[in-house]
Amino acid sequence: VQVSNYRHRKGGIWKAIEFGYAQDISNKREWSLAIQLFLFGSLTIMGLYHLGLYFIRPKDRSTLYFGIVSLITGFRSIIMGERFFVWCFPGINWELFQKIEYLSFYLGPPVFLKFINSLYEEYPSRVARLCAFIAGIFCLIVLFTPIAIYSHSVNPYEIILIPFAIHVIYATAKAAKNGRDGAKWMIFGMLIFFATVVYDVLATNELVPPIYLSSFGLFLFIFVQSFMLSIRFSKAFQSVERVTKELTKAEQRYRNVFENATGGIFLASVEGKIISANPALLNIFGYETAAEMDEANTHLTDLIITDPDDPKSCKTILQEQEEIKNYTFKSSKKNGDGIEISANISSVKDENNKVLYYEGTVEDITHKKASEKLKIAKESAE
């Protein structure tokens, strides 16, 4: 067998030539190919699954980075070993294929470190950014130099990654010590993954038999990550159930206060339409049921009318002061009888200072005002 290689740092045949029956050799290759395709399919599905989780909940960036790592490693499973990718695209340029292979190797570690950083605050983001910067330099070398140059960049990159790997294990162990959810399982899966990566590095340098195991390592790591996610989701679900029960109890307590309050309580939309009123408010304005008030399309301005001598409207006062405290208004019941009320009204706003709705309390002071006027009249007569 004659092999010519004037460009790559390692020329020649990487594996020893195997002799045997054609069927045995073919079966061995098919088994190896089947395993690689299984890993590729599994890792791709898991990667897409985690990306889907990220798009559903973008605040959790760990699923984004883990999905990308899964896709990169899954892709490497078909460009290494039996190189199924070349079988699918036999006409691909050899140098282009080598650039794809090297780029997939250089891009994996910084994304993995971002994943660890997104999970645990014990791992500083500046370390992940430093790794990304270094990986970016190596990627530029691959993109803009011939293979005779960038094929020699693998060993320096692997040496540079050693302190990063040690730091990841240290930070994860610190997270486990601090009681972070799933940190112990993360260390277990990480050690398996790192062991397979180290073996792949040795295989690439022809120090051990060329059996690439990093895909298996990441596959096991994915199962550990899935177990962690199930724990997190289970705890989150339990927390939601607990909060839901507490909210239900709090809502029932609020509903009891709302229904049994002696003073009127209401909520009104931004347009002023009454959207919620307690029985006391309905009684003050002469309505028997909330449905009756709703059918009448009752607005805040229908219930609260300022004194004719005061030109300011309720809405104007709210815009100026944002709330009304113990303000006396003239109003009327459903049957037209005039009443005087004392109201406390405030506007509820969002984080952008936009009014969402109005809330307030109302007290009928008609009899109180009449008593005060009668008392004043008696004192004047005396």
Secondary structure, DSSP 4 states (H G I P E B T S, - for coil): -----SSSSS-S-SSPPP-S-HHHHHHHHHHHHHHHHHHHHHHHHHHHHHHHHHHH-TT-THHHHHHHHHHHHHHHHHHSTT-HHHHH-TTS-HHHHHHHHHHHHHHHHHHHHHHHHHH-TTS-HHHHHHHHHHHHHHHHHHHHS-HHHHTTSHHHHHHHHHHHHHHHHHHHHHHHHTT-TTHHHHHHHHHHHHHHHHHHHHHHTTSS-----HHHHHHHHHHHHHHHHHHHHHHHHHHHHHHHHHHHHHHHHHHHHHHH-SSEEEEEETT-BEEEE-HHHHHHTT-S-HHHHHHTT-BHHHH-B--TT----HHHHHHHHSEEEEEEEEEE-TTS-EEEEEEEEEEEE-TTS-EEEEEEEEEE-HHHHHHHHHHHHHHHH-
